[in-house]
């Protein structure tokens, strides 16, 4: 019998730490990208999985690329 590993769920603060970006940038992306949704709630805490981490990283990289191009 195969045992499923416990999922690694992270708060926005932990995501910011992992991505080495300020929390306000993570909060902005999570607030403005409805496709990045928490997979669970613990009280008022939103918890995100590895898929959300990957999407968040992609969105932050896209924002940085647009800024580097001069906002085009």
mmCIF file as gemmi writes it, N, C-alpha and C atoms, coordinates in Angstrom:
data_model
loop_
_atom_site.group_PDB
_atom_site.id
_atom_site.type_symbol
_atom_site.label_atom_id
_atom_site.label_alt_id
_atom_site.label_comp_id
_atom_site.label_asym_id
_atom_site.label_entity_id
_atom_site.label_seq_id
_atom_site.pdbx_PDB_ins_code
_atom_site.Cartn_x
_atom_site.Cartn_y
_atom_site.Cartn_z
_atom_site.occupancy
_atom_site.B_iso_or_equiv
_atom_site.pdbx_formal_charge
_atom_site.auth_seq_id
_atom_site.auth_asym_id
_atom_site.pdbx_PDB_model_num
ATOM 1 N N . UNK Axp A 1 ? 0.839 -1.174 0 1 0 ? 1 A 1
ATOM 2 C CA . UNK Axp A 1 ? 0 0 0 1 0 ? 1 A 1
ATOM 3 C C . UNK Axp A 1 ? 0.889 1.244 0 1 0 ? 1 A 1
ATOM 4 N N . UNK Axp A 2 ? 0.543 2.177 -0.869 1 0 ? 2 A 1
ATOM 5 C CA . UNK Axp A 2 ? 1.321 3.409 -0.982 1 0 ? 2 A 1
ATOM 6 C C . UNK Axp A 2 ? 0.75 4.464 -0.036 1 0 ? 2 A 1
ATOM 7 N N . UNK Axp A 3 ? 1.617 5.089 0.715 1 0 ? 3 A 1
ATOM 8 C CA . UNK Axp A 3 ? 1.201 6.134 1.654 1 0 ? 3 A 1
ATOM 9 C C . UNK Axp A 3 ? 1.501 7.483 1.015 1 0 ? 3 A 1
ATOM 10 N N . UNK Axp A 4 ? 0.48 8.328 0.951 1 0 ? 4 A 1
ATOM 11 C CA . UNK Axp A 4 ? 0.661 9.671 0.405 1 0 ? 4 A 1
ATOM 12 C C . UNK Axp A 4 ? 1.396 10.54 1.41 1 0 ? 4 A 1
ATOM 13 N N . UNK Axp A 5 ? 2.406 11.281 0.947 1 0 ? 5 A 1
ATOM 14 C CA . UNK Axp A 5 ? 3.112 12.165 1.869 1 0 ? 5 A 1
ATOM 15 C C . UNK Axp A 5 ? 2.206 13.336 2.277 1 0 ? 5 A 1
ATOM 16 N N . UNK Axp A 6 ? 2.472 13.878 3.423 1 0 ? 6 A 1
ATOM 17 C CA . UNK Axp A 6 ? 1.723 15.029 3.899 1 0 ? 6 A 1
ATOM 18 C C . UNK Axp A 6 ? 2.03 16.223 3.005 1 0 ? 6 A 1
ATOM 19 N N . UNK Axp A 7 ? 1.003 16.925 2.518 1 0 ? 7 A 1
ATOM 20 C CA . UNK Axp A 7 ? 1.265 18.074 1.648 1 0 ? 7 A 1
ATOM 21 C C . UNK Axp A 7 ? 1.955 19.205 2.407 1 0 ? 7 A 1
ATOM 22 N N . UNK Axp A 8 ? 2.836 19.901 1.709 1 0 ? 8 A 1
ATOM 23 C CA . UNK Axp A 8 ? 3.527 21.05 2.288 1 0 ? 8 A 1
ATOM 24 C C . UNK Axp A 8 ? 2.716 22.289 1.961 1 0 ? 8 A 1
ATOM 25 N N . UNK Axp A 9 ? 2.046 22.835 2.943 1 0 ? 9 A 1
ATOM 26 C CA . UNK Axp A 9 ? 1.237 24.028 2.746 1 0 ? 9 A 1
ATOM 27 C C . UNK Axp A 9 ? 1.936 25.202 3.415 1 0 ? 9 A 1
ATOM 28 N N . UNK Axp A 10 ? 1.905 26.337 2.73 1 0 ? 10 A 1
ATOM 29 C CA . UNK Axp A 10 ? 2.658 27.497 3.197 1 0 ? 10 A 1
ATOM 30 C C . UNK Axp A 10 ? 1.784 28.744 3.233 1 0 ? 10 A 1
ATOM 31 N N . UNK Axp A 11 ? 2.062 29.606 4.185 1 0 ? 11 A 1
ATOM 32 C CA . UNK Axp A 11 ? 1.37 30.888 4.296 1 0 ? 11 A 1
ATOM 33 C C . UNK Axp A 11 ? 2.021 31.876 3.329 1 0 ? 11 A 1
ATOM 34 N N . UNK Axp A 12 ? 1.368 33.009 3.042 1 0 ? 12 A 1
ATOM 35 C CA . UNK Axp A 12 ? 1.991 34.016 2.18 1 0 ? 12 A 1
ATOM 36 C C . UNK Axp A 12 ? 3.346 34.504 2.714 1 0 ? 12 A 1
ATOM 37 N N . UNK Axp A 13 ? 3.482 34.592 4.019 1 0 ? 13 A 1
ATOM 38 C CA . UNK Axp A 13 ? 4.763 35.011 4.598 1 0 ? 13 A 1
ATOM 39 C C . UNK Axp A 13 ? 5.877 34.028 4.3 1 0 ? 13 A 1
ATOM 40 N N . UNK Axp A 14 ? 5.575 32.756 4.37 1 0 ? 14 A 1
ATOM 41 C CA . UNK Axp A 14 ? 6.576 31.727 4.069 1 0 ? 14 A 1
ATOM 42 C C . UNK Axp A 14 ? 6.896 31.745 2.576 1 0 ? 14 A 1
ATOM 43 N N . UNK Axp A 15 ? 5.879 31.951 1.73 1 0 ? 15 A 1
ATOM 44 C CA . UNK Axp A 15 ? 6.125 32.055 0.285 1 0 ? 15 A 1
ATOM 45 C C . UNK Axp A 15 ? 7.067 33.204 -0.012 1 0 ? 15 A 1
ATOM 46 N N . UNK Axp A 16 ? 6.842 34.35 0.633 1 0 ? 16 A 1
ATOM 47 C CA . UNK Axp A 16 ? 7.713 35.516 0.426 1 0 ? 16 A 1
ATOM 48 C C . UNK Axp A 16 ? 9.146 35.192 0.836 1 0 ? 16 A 1
ATOM 49 N N . UNK Axp A 17 ? 9.289 34.485 1.944 1 0 ? 17 A 1
ATOM 50 C CA . UNK Axp A 17 ? 10.618 34.099 2.407 1 0 ? 17 A 1
ATOM 51 C C . UNK Axp A 17 ? 11.299 33.162 1.413 1 0 ? 17 A 1
ATOM 52 N N . UNK Axp A 18 ? 10.559 32.172 0.931 1 0 ? 18 A 1
ATOM 53 C CA . UNK Axp A 18 ? 11.127 31.21 -0.021 1 0 ? 18 A 1
ATOM 54 C C . UNK Axp A 18 ? 11.546 31.886 -1.324 1 0 ? 18 A 1
ATOM 55 N N . UNK Axp A 19 ? 10.772 32.865 -1.759 1 0 ? 19 A 1
ATOM 56 C CA . UNK Axp A 19 ? 11.059 33.551 -3.019 1 0 ? 19 A 1
ATOM 57 C C . UNK Axp A 19 ? 11.972 34.753 -2.837 1 0 ? 19 A 1
ATOM 58 N N . UNK Axp A 20 ? 12.306 35.067 -1.597 1 0 ? 20 A 1
ATOM 59 C CA . UNK Axp A 20 ? 13.184 36.186 -1.259 1 0 ? 20 A 1
ATOM 60 C C . UNK Axp A 20 ? 12.652 37.511 -1.826 1 0 ? 20 A 1
ATOM 61 N N . UNK Axp A 21 ? 11.372 37.752 -1.596 1 0 ? 21 A 1
ATOM 62 C CA . UNK Axp A 21 ? 10.732 38.998 -2.002 1 0 ? 21 A 1
ATOM 63 C C . UNK Axp A 21 ? 9.954 39.544 -0.808 1 0 ? 21 A 1
ATOM 64 N N . UNK Axp A 22 ? 9.678 40.841 -0.809 1 0 ? 22 A 1
ATOM 65 C CA . UNK Axp A 22 ? 8.884 41.4 0.291 1 0 ? 22 A 1
ATOM 66 C C . UNK Axp A 22 ? 7.453 40.84 0.301 1 0 ? 22 A 1
ATOM 67 N N . UNK Axp A 23 ? 6.894 40.745 1.477 1 0 ? 23 A 1
ATOM 68 C CA . UNK Axp A 23 ? 5.549 40.203 1.641 1 0 ? 23 A 1
ATOM 69 C C . UNK Axp A 23 ? 4.52 41.009 0.851 1 0 ? 23 A 1
ATOM 70 N N . UNK Axp A 24 ? 4.697 42.321 0.756 1 0 ? 24 A 1
ATOM 71 C CA . UNK Axp A 24 ? 3.698 43.128 0.04 1 0 ? 24 A 1
ATOM 72 C C . UNK Axp A 24 ? 3.617 42.754 -1.434 1 0 ? 24 A 1
ATOM 73 N N . UNK Axp A 25 ? 4.709 42.302 -2.039 1 0 ? 25 A 1
ATOM 74 C CA . UNK Axp A 25 ? 4.656 41.854 -3.445 1 0 ? 25 A 1
ATOM 75 C C . UNK Axp A 25 ? 3.87 40.561 -3.566 1 0 ? 25 A 1
ATOM 76 N N . UNK Axp A 26 ? 4.084 39.636 -2.642 1 0 ? 26 A 1
ATOM 77 C CA . UNK Axp A 26 ? 3.329 38.378 -2.647 1 0 ? 26 A 1
ATOM 78 C C . UNK Axp A 26 ? 1.849 38.673 -2.438 1 0 ? 26 A 1
ATOM 79 N N . UNK Axp A 27 ? 1.531 39.524 -1.478 1 0 ? 27 A 1
ATOM 80 C CA . UNK Axp A 27 ? 0.129 39.878 -1.222 1 0 ? 27 A 1
ATOM 81 C C . UNK Axp A 27 ? -0.512 40.511 -2.452 1 0 ? 27 A 1
ATOM 82 N N . UNK Axp A 28 ? 0.222 41.382 -3.143 1 0 ? 28 A 1
ATOM 83 C CA . UNK Axp A 28 ? -0.313 42.024 -4.345 1 0 ? 28 A 1
ATOM 84 C C . UNK Axp A 28 ? -0.656 40.98 -5.414 1 0 ? 28 A 1
ATOM 85 N N . UNK Axp A 29 ? 0.258 40.072 -5.674 1 0 ? 29 A 1
ATOM 86 C CA . UNK Axp A 29 ? 0.027 39.051 -6.701 1 0 ? 29 A 1
ATOM 87 C C . UNK Axp A 29 ? -1.145 38.156 -6.305 1 0 ? 29 A 1
ATOM 88 N N . UNK Axp A 30 ? -1.193 37.739 -5.054 1 0 ? 30 A 1
ATOM 89 C CA . UNK Axp A 30 ? -2.286 36.87 -4.612 1 0 ? 30 A 1
ATOM 90 C C . UNK Axp A 30 ? -3.632 37.589 -4.681 1 0 ? 30 A 1
ATOM 91 N N . UNK Axp A 31 ? -3.636 38.897 -4.464 1 0 ? 31 A 1
ATOM 92 C CA . UNK Axp A 31 ? -4.878 39.678 -4.498 1 0 ? 31 A 1
ATOM 93 C C . UNK Axp A 31 ? -5.351 39.938 -5.926 1 0 ? 31 A 1
ATOM 94 N N . UNK Axp A 32 ? -4.406 40.043 -6.876 1 0 ? 32 A 1
ATOM 95 C CA . UNK Axp A 32 ? -4.766 40.442 -8.242 1 0 ? 32 A 1
ATOM 96 C C . UNK Axp A 32 ? -4.784 39.292 -9.241 1 0 ? 32 A 1
ATOM 97 N N . UNK Axp A 33 ? -4.381 38.106 -8.859 1 0 ? 33 A 1
ATOM 98 C CA . UNK Axp A 33 ? -4.391 36.943 -9.754 1 0 ? 33 A 1
ATOM 99 C C . UNK Axp A 33 ? -5.358 35.91 -9.198 1 0 ? 33 A 1
ATOM 100 N N . UNK Axp A 34 ? -6.611 35.934 -9.673 1 0 ? 34 A 1
ATOM 101 C CA . UNK Axp A 34 ? -7.608 35.024 -9.093 1 0 ? 34 A 1
ATOM 102 C C . UNK Axp A 34 ? -7.342 33.542 -9.353 1 0 ? 34 A 1
ATOM 103 N N . UNK Axp A 35 ? -6.461 33.224 -10.306 1 0 ? 35 A 1
ATOM 104 C CA . UNK Axp A 35 ? -6.166 31.816 -10.571 1 0 ? 35 A 1
ATOM 105 C C . UNK Axp A 35 ? -5.227 31.212 -9.524 1 0 ? 35 A 1
ATOM 106 N N . UNK Axp A 36 ? -4.593 32.04 -8.695 1 0 ? 36 A 1
ATOM 107 C CA . UNK Axp A 36 ? -3.751 31.528 -7.612 1 0 ? 36 A 1
ATOM 108 C C . UNK Axp A 36 ? -4.592 31.568 -6.342 1 0 ? 36 A 1
ATOM 109 N N . UNK Axp A 37 ? -5.118 30.41 -5.99 1 0 ? 37 A 1
ATOM 110 C CA . UNK Axp A 37 ? -6.037 30.308 -4.854 1 0 ? 37 A 1
ATOM 111 C C . UNK Axp A 37 ? -5.431 29.43 -3.762 1 0 ? 37 A 1
ATOM 112 N N . UNK Axp A 38 ? -5.79 29.714 -2.523 1 0 ? 38 A 1
ATOM 113 C CA . UNK Axp A 38 ? -5.327 28.835 -1.438 1 0 ? 38 A 1
ATOM 114 C C . UNK Axp A 38 ? -5.983 27.46 -1.555 1 0 ? 38 A 1
ATOM 115 N N . UNK Axp A 39 ? -5.268 26.435 -1.134 1 0 ? 39 A 1
ATOM 116 C CA . UNK Axp A 39 ? -5.819 25.081 -1.16 1 0 ? 39 A 1
ATOM 117 C C . UNK Axp A 39 ? -6.497 24.74 0.161 1 0 ? 39 A 1
ATOM 118 N N . UNK Axp A 40 ? -6.21 25.541 1.192 1 0 ? 40 A 1
ATOM 119 C CA . UNK Axp A 40 ? -6.82 25.294 2.5 1 0 ? 40 A 1
ATOM 120 C C . UNK Axp A 40 ? -6.813 26.585 3.305 1 0 ? 40 A 1
ATOM 121 N N . UNK Axp A 41 ? -7.665 26.606 4.298 1 0 ? 41 A 1
ATOM 122 C CA . UNK Axp A 41 ? -7.707 27.705 5.247 1 0 ? 41 A 1
ATOM 123 C C . UNK Axp A 41 ? -7.532 27.132 6.643 1 0 ? 41 A 1
ATOM 124 N N . UNK Axp A 42 ? -6.768 27.833 7.47 1 0 ? 42 A 1
ATOM 125 C CA . UNK Axp A 42 ? -6.613 27.46 8.872 1 0 ? 42 A 1
ATOM 126 C C . UNK Axp A 42 ? -6.986 28.702 9.667 1 0 ? 42 A 1
ATOM 127 N N . UNK Axp A 43 ? -8.248 28.766 10.036 1 0 ? 43 A 1
ATOM 128 C CA . UNK Axp A 43 ? -8.737 29.996 10.645 1 0 ? 43 A 1
ATOM 129 C C . UNK Axp A 43 ? -8.774 31.068 9.564 1 0 ? 43 A 1
ATOM 130 N N . UNK Axp A 44 ? -8.016 32.136 9.759 1 0 ? 44 A 1
ATOM 131 C CA . UNK Axp A 44 ? -7.935 33.191 8.749 1 0 ? 44 A 1
ATOM 132 C C . UNK Axp A 44 ? -6.718 33.035 7.844 1 0 ? 44 A 1
ATOM 133 N N . UNK Axp A 45 ? -5.855 32.094 8.144 1 0 ? 45 A 1
ATOM 134 C CA . UNK Axp A 45 ? -4.642 31.899 7.339 1 0 ? 45 A 1
ATOM 135 C C . UNK Axp A 45 ? -4.964 31.194 6.033 1 0 ? 45 A 1
ATOM 136 N N . UNK Axp A 46 ? -4.446 31.74 4.946 1 0 ? 46 A 1
ATOM 137 C CA . UNK Axp A 46 ? -4.56 31.084 3.646 1 0 ? 46 A 1
ATOM 138 C C . UNK Axp A 46 ? -3.327 30.208 3.479 1 0 ? 46 A 1
ATOM 139 N N . UNK Axp A 47 ? -3.525 28.99 3.013 1 0 ? 47 A 1
ATOM 140 C CA . UNK Axp A 47 ? -2.417 28.049 2.836 1 0 ? 47 A 1
ATOM 141 C C . UNK Axp A 47 ? -2.314 27.656 1.373 1 0 ? 47 A 1
ATOM 142 N N . UNK Axp A 48 ? -1.088 27.683 0.844 1 0 ? 48 A 1
ATOM 143 C CA . UNK Axp A 48 ? -0.836 27.446 -0.568 1 0 ? 48 A 1
ATOM 144 C C . UNK Axp A 48 ? 0.089 26.254 -0.741 1 0 ? 48 A 1
ATOM 145 N N . UNK Axp A 49 ? -0.076 25.55 -1.867 1 0 ? 49 A 1
ATOM 146 C CA . UNK Axp A 49 ? 0.74 24.372 -2.16 1 0 ? 49 A 1
ATOM 147 C C . UNK Axp A 49 ? 1.861 24.72 -3.135 1 0 ? 49 A 1
ATOM 148 N N . UNK Axp A 50 ? 2.572 23.682 -3.596 1 0 ? 50 A 1
ATOM 149 C CA . UNK Axp A 50 ? 3.701 23.884 -4.51 1 0 ? 50 A 1
ATOM 150 C C . UNK Axp A 50 ? 3.273 24.452 -5.863 1 0 ? 50 A 1
ATOM 151 N N . UNK Axp A 51 ? 2.082 24.093 -6.328 1 0 ? 51 A 1
ATOM 152 C CA . UNK Axp A 51 ? 1.592 24.653 -7.59 1 0 ? 51 A 1
ATOM 153 C C . UNK Axp A 51 ? 1.415 26.153 -7.478 1 0 ? 51 A 1
ATOM 154 N N . UNK Axp A 52 ? 0.866 26.61 -6.373 1 0 ? 52 A 1
ATOM 155 C CA . UNK Axp A 52 ? 0.691 28.053 -6.155 1 0 ? 52 A 1
ATOM 156 C C . UNK Axp A 52 ? 2.048 28.743 -6.066 1 0 ? 52 A 1
ATOM 157 N N . UNK Axp A 53 ? 3.008 28.092 -5.436 1 0 ? 53 A 1
ATOM 158 C CA . UNK Axp A 53 ? 4.358 28.65 -5.35 1 0 ? 53 A 1
ATOM 159 C C . UNK Axp A 53 ? 4.942 28.836 -6.749 1 0 ? 53 A 1
ATOM 160 N N . UNK Axp A 54 ? 4.778 27.859 -7.617 1 0 ? 54 A 1
ATOM 161 C CA . UNK Axp A 54 ? 5.289 27.953 -8.988 1 0 ? 54 A 1
ATOM 162 C C . UNK Axp A 54 ? 4.587 29.068 -9.765 1 0 ? 54 A 1
ATOM 163 N N . UNK Axp A 55 ? 3.267 29.173 -9.624 1 0 ? 55 A 1
ATOM 164 C CA . UNK Axp A 55 ? 2.525 30.235 -10.322 1 0 ? 55 A 1
ATOM 165 C C . UNK Axp A 55 ? 2.917 31.607 -9.798 1 0 ? 55 A 1
ATOM 166 N N . UNK Axp A 56 ? 3.117 31.709 -8.502 1 0 ? 56 A 1
ATOM 167 C CA . UNK Axp A 56 ? 3.536 32.969 -7.9 1 0 ? 56 A 1
ATOM 168 C C . UNK Axp A 56 ? 4.917 33.372 -8.403 1 0 ? 56 A 1
ATOM 169 N N . UNK Axp A 57 ? 5.828 32.42 -8.458 1 0 ? 57 A 1
ATOM 170 C CA . UNK Axp A 57 ? 7.177 32.69 -8.976 1 0 ? 57 A 1
ATOM 171 C C . UNK Axp A 57 ? 7.096 33.177 -10.425 1 0 ? 57 A 1
ATOM 172 N N . UNK Axp A 58 ? 6.251 32.535 -11.227 1 0 ? 58 A 1
ATOM 173 C CA . UNK Axp A 58 ? 6.086 32.933 -12.623 1 0 ? 58 A 1
ATOM 174 C C . UNK Axp A 58 ? 5.556 34.365 -12.727 1 0 ? 58 A 1
ATOM 175 N N . UNK Axp A 59 ? 4.552 34.689 -11.961 1 0 ? 59 A 1
ATOM 176 C CA . UNK Axp A 59 ? 3.96 36.031 -12.002 1 0 ? 59 A 1
ATOM 177 C C . UNK Axp A 59 ? 4.971 37.091 -11.569 1 0 ? 59 A 1
ATOM 178 N N . UNK Axp A 60 ? 5.73 36.811 -10.529 1 0 ? 60 A 1
ATOM 179 C CA . UNK Axp A 60 ? 6.741 37.775 -10.073 1 0 ? 60 A 1
ATOM 180 C C . UNK Axp A 60 ? 7.824 37.964 -11.124 1 0 ? 60 A 1
ATOM 181 N N . UNK Axp A 61 ? 8.266 36.87 -11.768 1 0 ? 61 A 1
ATOM 182 C CA . UNK Axp A 61 ? 9.261 36.983 -12.834 1 0 ? 61 A 1
ATOM 183 C C . UNK Axp A 61 ? 8.718 37.776 -14.011 1 0 ? 61 A 1
ATOM 184 N N . UNK Axp A 62 ? 7.443 37.583 -14.352 1 0 ? 62 A 1
ATOM 185 C CA . UNK Axp A 62 ? 6.824 38.338 -15.442 1 0 ? 62 A 1
ATOM 186 C C . UNK Axp A 62 ? 6.766 39.82 -15.118 1 0 ? 62 A 1
ATOM 187 N N . UNK Axp A 63 ? 6.412 40.144 -13.889 1 0 ? 63 A 1
ATOM 188 C CA . UNK Axp A 63 ? 6.365 41.544 -13.473 1 0 ? 63 A 1
ATOM 189 C C . UNK Axp A 63 ? 7.744 42.183 -13.559 1 0 ? 63 A 1
ATOM 190 N N . UNK Axp A 64 ? 8.768 41.463 -13.098 1 0 ? 64 A 1
ATOM 191 C CA . UNK Axp A 64 ? 10.127 41.982 -13.15 1 0 ? 64 A 1
ATOM 192 C C . UNK Axp A 64 ? 10.587 42.168 -14.595 1 0 ? 64 A 1
ATOM 193 N N . UNK Axp A 65 ? 10.232 41.248 -15.483 1 0 ? 65 A 1
ATOM 194 C CA . UNK Axp A 65 ? 10.616 41.352 -16.891 1 0 ? 65 A 1
ATOM 195 C C . UNK Axp A 65 ? 9.953 42.568 -17.543 1 0 ? 65 A 1
ATOM 196 N N . UNK Axp A 66 ? 8.662 42.777 -17.254 1 0 ? 66 A 1
ATOM 197 C CA . UNK Axp A 66 ? 7.974 43.946 -17.812 1 0 ? 66 A 1
ATOM 198 C C . UNK Axp A 66 ? 8.6 45.235 -17.306 1 0 ? 66 A 1
ATOM 199 N N . UNK Axp A 67 ? 8.971 45.268 -16.031 1 0 ? 67 A 1
ATOM 200 C CA . UNK Axp A 67 ? 9.586 46.46 -15.466 1 0 ? 67 A 1
ATOM 201 C C . UNK Axp A 67 ? 10.944 46.727 -16.137 1 0 ? 67 A 1
ATOM 202 N N . UNK Axp A 68 ? 11.702 45.673 -16.406 1 0 ? 68 A 1
ATOM 203 C CA . UNK Axp A 68 ? 13.019 45.812 -17.031 1 0 ? 68 A 1
ATOM 204 C C . UNK Axp A 68 ? 12.896 46.321 -18.468 1 0 ? 68 A 1
ATOM 205 N N . UNK Axp A 69 ? 11.789 45.976 -19.145 1 0 ? 69 A 1
ATOM 206 C CA . UNK Axp A 69 ? 11.569 46.43 -20.521 1 0 ? 69 A 1
ATOM 207 C C . UNK Axp A 69 ? 11.081 47.868 -20.577 1 0 ? 69 A 1
ATOM 208 N N . UNK Axp A 70 ? 10.782 48.437 -19.457 1 0 ? 70 A 1
ATOM 209 C CA . UNK Axp A 70 ? 10.303 49.805 -19.448 1 0 ? 70 A 1
ATOM 210 C C . UNK Axp A 70 ? 8.789 49.896 -19.415 1 0 ? 70 A 1
ATOM 211 N N . UNK Axp A 71 ? 8.114 48.836 -18.996 1 0 ? 71 A 1
ATOM 212 C CA . UNK Axp A 71 ? 6.677 48.864 -18.837 1 0 ? 71 A 1
ATOM 213 C C . UNK Axp A 71 ? 5.878 48.622 -20.101 1 0 ? 71 A 1
ATOM 214 N N . UNK Axp A 72 ? 6.508 48.118 -21.14 1 0 ? 72 A 1
ATOM 215 C CA . UNK Axp A 72 ? 5.772 47.871 -22.396 1 0 ? 72 A 1
ATOM 216 C C . UNK Axp A 72 ? 4.824 46.752 -22.26 1 0 ? 72 A 1
